[in-house]
């Protein structure tokens, strides 16, 4: 049976992959909640309602990845690690769900505003090309 375009849950796949890279001291999730201050550092992965596909198998997802940490320096440093992991380590590899091709960040990681003064947020938007594992 052929796999349809969009059958890869990009958020779930990236959350699991980033959790393995970041280790047990970092929380990786799709949504933040009221307990965020107790769960720093946190990486939030959200697929945006944008992107496109080739009508067959190739998917181009736009994904926002935000990092929440206690300090500005920690947020920027972890956001930089995430960028390196995605651009250097995920590009050209496969998970159990997807094969990943070209990955770019635009804009690259930068501080983003957040209303809670007890933490800092840095993030980037990634363009991720993938297709389901055959």
C-alpha positions in Angstrom: 0.0 0.0 0.0 1.4 3.4 -1.0 2.1 6.0 1.7 0.2 9.3 1.2 1.9 12.7 1.3 1.8 14.2 4.7 1.7 10.8 6.5 4.8 11.6 8.5 4.0 13.4 11.7 6.9 15.8 11.5 6.3 17.2 15.0 6.3 13.8 16.7 9.3 12.6 14.7 11.4 15.7 15.5 10.3 15.6 19.2 11.5 12.0 19.6 14.7 12.7 17.6 15.6 15.9 19.5 14.8 14.2 22.9 17.4 11.5 22.1 20.0 14.2 21.1 19.3 16.5 24.0 19.2 13.8 26.7 17.1 13.4 29.9 17.9 16.8 31.4 16.0 18.7 28.6 12.2 18.5 28.0 11.2 18.3 24.3 7.5 18.8 23.6 4.9 20.3 21.2 3.1 22.6 23.7 4.2 24.4 26.8 2.0 24.6 29.9 1.9 26.4 33.3 4.7 24.2 34.7 7.3 25.5 32.2 9.4 27.3 34.8 9.9 23.9 36.6 10.9 22.2 33.4 13.8 24.3 32.0 15.4 23.9 29.6 12.5 23.0 27.3 12.6 22.7 23.5 9.2 23.3 21.8 8.6 21.9 18.3 5.6 23.2 16.3 4.9 22.6 12.6 3.5 25.8 11.1 0.4 25.8 8.8 2.7 26.4 5.8 4.9 24.5 3.4 3.9 22.3 0.5 4.5 18.9 -1.1 5.2 17.5 -4.6 1.9 15.7 -4.8 3.6 12.3 -4.5 5.9 11.8 -1.4 8.1 14.8 -0.8 6.9 17.1 2.0 8.3 20.6 2.7 7.5 21.5 6.3 8.0 24.8 8.1 8.8 24.1 11.7 9.2 26.6 14.5 11.6 25.4 17.3 11.7 27.5 20.4 14.1 26.9 23.4 13.1 28.1 26.9 15.9 28.4 29.5 16.7 30.3 32.7 19.0 32.7 31.0 19.5 34.4 27.7 22.9 32.8 27.2 21.5 29.3 28.0 18.6 29.8 25.5 20.9 31.0 22.7 23.4 28.2 23.4 20.8 25.4 23.3 19.1 26.9 20.2 22.5 26.9 18.5 22.9 23.2 19.4 19.5 22.4 18.0 20.4 24.2 14.8 23.6 22.2 14.5 21.8 18.9 15.2 19.2 19.6 12.5 21.5 21.0 9.8 24.5 18.7 10.4 23.1 15.5 12.0 19.6 15.1 10.7 20.1 16.2 7.1 20.5 13.1 4.9 19.5 10.6 7.5 16.4 8.6 8.3 14.3 7.8 11.4 11.8 5.0 11.7 9.2 7.3 10.1 11.0 9.6 7.6 13.9 10.2 5.4 15.2 13.8 5.8 16.8 15.8 2.9 17.6 19.4 2.9 17.1 21.4 6.1 17.6 25.2 6.4 16.9 27.8 9.1 15.5 31.1 8.2 15.7 33.0 10.4 18.5 31.4 12.4 18.2 31.2 16.2 17.6 34.5 17.9 16.0 35.8 21.1 12.2 35.9 20.8 10.0 37.9 23.2 8.2 36.0 26.0 6.0 37.6 28.7 7.4 35.6 31.7 10.5 37.4 33.0 11.6 34.2 34.9 12.9 32.7 31.7 14.2 33.5 28.2 13.1 32.2 24.8 15.2 31.7 21.6 14.0 30.2 18.4 14.3 29.6 14.7 12.1 28.6 11.8 13.3 25.5 9.8 12.4 24.4 6.3 12.6 20.6 6.4 12.3 18.4 3.3 11.3 14.8 4.1 9.4 11.8 2.8 8.0 8.7 4.5 10.3 5.7 4.9 9.5 3.2 2.1 
